[in-house]
Amino acid sequence: MGCVLFSVTEAASSAHDGLMGGSTAVSNARYAGNTRDTRDNFILATGKLRLDRRDIPSALTFFAPVRVDQEGHFV
């Protein structure tokens, strides 16, 4: 087990996403040009540190709201 890097104990904004994670190549396909995505950035960074895909944590995205309805489905 690793060490805790930081903890989020309070947020003044409700626009943080701890459920969906970062962008992927498929989700960025709607944008024009060569847009790098979160998943590829994590893979690139872990490679530079001599780590591999198993070392990639789940992403916490700040200022990217995700809505969930009463039944727990993403809106």
Residue, then its C-alpha position, 0 to 999 in steps of 0.5 A: m500500500g502507498c502513502v496518502l498524498f492528500s485528502v479532500t475534506e471540504a469543498a465550496s463547489s459541488a462541481h468536482d467529479g470523483l465518479m467518472g474520472g478523466s477524459t479518454a481518446v473516445s470522449n475527446a474525439r468530438y474536439a477538433g485537432n490533436t487533443r490529449d486525454t487524461r488517460d494517455n497523460f497518466i500513462l505517459a507520466t507513469g512511463k517516465l517514472r518507470l511505473d506501469r498501468r497498474d500504478i495509475p490511480s482513479a482520477l479526481t476531476f476538479f471543476a467538472p460537474v457530474r450529476v446523478d439522479q434519485e436512482g443513482h444514474f448519471v444524468 
